Amino acid sequence: MYDSGHITEIESLKSLMEHEKLLRPTSEINHMILRNNANENEMLKGILHSQKDYVVDYRVIQQPGPELGNKVQHLPVDDAVIDALMEIQIKKLYKFQEESVKTILHGKDVVVIAPTASGKTEAFCIPVLHKIFEELSHFGSPKSKIRGKRKIFAIFVYPTKALARDQLAKISQLAEPLGIYVNIFDGDITSKQRDFILSSPPEIIITNFDVLHYHLLNRTKFSYLISDARFLIVDEAHIYTGVFGANVHYIIRRLERTSKNKKLQIIAASATLPNAEAFCMSLFGRKMDIVYGKGRRGKINFVILFPSLHSRRSLMIDLVRQMATSNHKTIAFNKSHLGSELLAFYLSKQGLRIKVHRAGLLPTERKIVEQSFRNGELMVISATPTLELGIDIGDIDAIVSDIVPINRLIQRVGRAARSGQEGYAFLALGNDPISQYYKSHPDDYLADQELAYTDPSNPFVAEYQVLAMACDRPILMTESSAILNTIERLTSKGLLHLLNGKFIPDFKKAISILRDFSIRGIGNGTDILFSGKLIGERSLPQALEELHDNAVYFLSGKRYQVKKLHFDPKNQRRPYAELVRIPDDYPYYTKPVVDEWPNVLNTYEQKRTIGIEVKYCSLKIQKRVLGYSNIEIGQEVAKGSKVMLENPIEFEFITKGLVFRAPRPVNTLKDAEDEQYVEMSGYHASEHVIIEGSTMITGGASQDLGGISLGSSGLIFIYDGTIGGNGASRALYDKFENGLERSLRILTECSCKTESGCPRCTYSYRCGNNNEYLHKIAAIEVLKRVSEREETHIEDIMNIDRPLV
């Protein structure tokens, strides 16, 4: 309006921007600064007064340290354990540590929930070390070289090899003065190290669930050694969600089956787990006692910003650059691979030295990044959630994060200012529906907790894991009742057969099927090759959308183009993509054009939410990557026409999801020139806003969801984007009413006037049709009719015929 002459005075423009909540009034920002005693912080004042962003909230997070307990001499543990603690200057425990020690010593299964760097390791190590020391003492002095047969007493499991190595030193420091030895057993150790461990096992082994799965399956000597274990310690328990968690559930069951002990005591720990009781029951299959710790060191300046006059990426770039130029070591978190790569790409172009840390990079590449940051050679990392874990990468001063649930943000913030220095945490909202909502309702953001979810009933995980279970040890008829349906499917495929009351596997067939199975994702991954060398990998089905022929793919801040994707769904061979480099001045990256079609296989549950009948189902999703659009570097939208692939990629997978029929937007259709277009576009917009707007209600699960609206039928499907299902759609099904209510508020509170809406209400950056076509007014009427309790019904929706294209 200013550029076109409708506003002639700068002050009038500023007044309008404040009225429209594009900028916060200077007086309100100054009040925030004064309230938080930040008058002397010129850098922070400059950010708050940037005149580019709406300052949603600024507060100082400063808590007292964790509540202190008694001196270590009062612990009910052996004097040798107390001496070992005193030796490393641990003279008092925190109260939660003391509670954890006592509960574990009573033989209870425990999950310890406490902030990052608050002492969780000591909370579970002390009682486990005491129990091991006590047992070893029966053989004489544990420090004596001559003692009874050595065996593994405890298995410590970490989600990554890097974190396991990081924790080895801390655990060894406590254990070795007691004559208790600790070692790592994973895929990175040498054959000499492996042979030494097998011949002279430590009392504590540190490993991961991938290793446990492999060795149980192949009945190795290591699998025999771990059958002696009394304790299973699972750190960073919140990582084991979705498909990964479903696999871990079965691996723990398999570990218990082969255990020589009556009961394997399970101890878990996490920095964040709001629904600890329910989640641990799903993951571990047993009730856990919960011990909570709270408090942190260091002062954190926490700012929520909404990018009014530029994009979220531009906001994050500005924040990272200002932190780095002020000599603050910074981690910038993005939820997606592409987001982290683009941030590094743009900042590199501005001359800032920055590296990417994410899944899909080779472990050696990630280790170099971690080491460079730890020793101060590197000041900035662009990361996905890979660095949320407690791996030691040295002091961190600042966190810049895109939108994640508050408890995950607190975990990220927990990485900053650990040494007691002043720290910074910036939450960069974006031009998306949930950011628009939180801009107006910041208190809701602070209240919306991420709930961990996993679904052990995933039928595909069950088939692989029950087959692996039979390979571990034949399954007795007496233990088969809970998994009978899975056993029947495996028997019908000739993979199991019944002999003398036991289900025996066909080992040759079973091992060939399980060889390429990854417990972190179902089915084959896709290798990424450059000049014949493996440089990364990506899971299906996401790989097909990112690595189709001619796709531009980002890896470690560099751009490549896919020369050829080698993928044949009928062939068991692992897919791979060949990459070539593209010029630095190439102006585009790509976004796939995707067509999807659902078929309902069976219904698990159904209910009526307000007036809407909604079903939770097993679905078969047929996906076709038809082509791609070119996105201009520096932009977020497609430029020019779509490029269609000569041979579209077809893939189908079975998953879980919900389906409902939306009410018809009758009033909007009355004045429409093309009723069918308006109706279809209204349902499409409704699908988008329900998925995007319910993000935090479902614990950030929208990243794991896909959606399909079927033309003018009113049928809307929202499904798990992972083969077999991951629990995300179930989280939405359970809170469907809240999701519908919030979606309507997002649409009605957005001030845009365009027919299709905008990125802050109806658009989805993941839409396979590039947000074509959407109708905001029709979507508002659809959701208003829902809120007014208009009833809808779902008829028979089994085997919906797909129209010919």
Buried (B, 14 or more C-beta within 10 A) or exposed (E): EBEEEEBEEEEEBBBBBBEEBBBBBEEEBBEBBEEBEBEEBEBBBEBBBBEBBBBBBBBEBBEEEBEEBEEBEEBEBBEBBBEBBEEEEBEBBBBBBBBBBBBBBEEBBBBBBBBBBBBBBBBBBBBBBBBBBBBBBEEEEBEEEEBEEBBBBBBBBBBBBBBBBBBBEBBBBBBEBBBBBBBBBBEEBEEEEBEBBBEEBBBBBBBBBBBBBBBBBBBEEBBEBBBBBBBBBBBBBBBBBBBBBBBBBBBBBBBBBBBEEEEBBBBBBBBBBBBBEEBBEBBBBEEBBBBBBBBBBBBBBBBBBBBBBBBBBBBBBBBBBBBBEBEBBBBBBBBBBBBBBBBBBBBBEEEBEBBBBBBBBBEEBBBBBBEBBBEEEBBBBBBBBBBBBBBBBEBBBBBBBBBBBBBBBBBBBBBBBBEEBBBBBBBBBBBBBBBBBBBBBBEBBBEBBBBBBBBBBBBBBBBBBBBBBBBBBBBEEEEBEEBEEBBEBBEEEEBBEBEEEBBBBBEEBBBEBBEEBBBBBBBBBBBBBBEEEEBBBBBBBBBBBBBBBBBBBBBBBBBBBBEBBBBEBEEEEBBBBBBEEBEEEEEBBBBBBBBBBBBBBEBEEBEEBBBBBBBBBBBBBBBBBBBBBBBEBEEBEBEEEBEEBEEBBBBBBBBBBBBBBBBBBEEBBEEBEEBEBBBBBBBBBBBBBBBBBBBBBBBBBBBBBBBBBBEBBBBBBBBBBBBBBBBBBBBBBBBBBBBBBBBBBBBEBBEBEEBBBBBBBBBBBBBBBBBEBBBBBBBBBBBBBBBEEBEBEBEEBEEBEEEEE
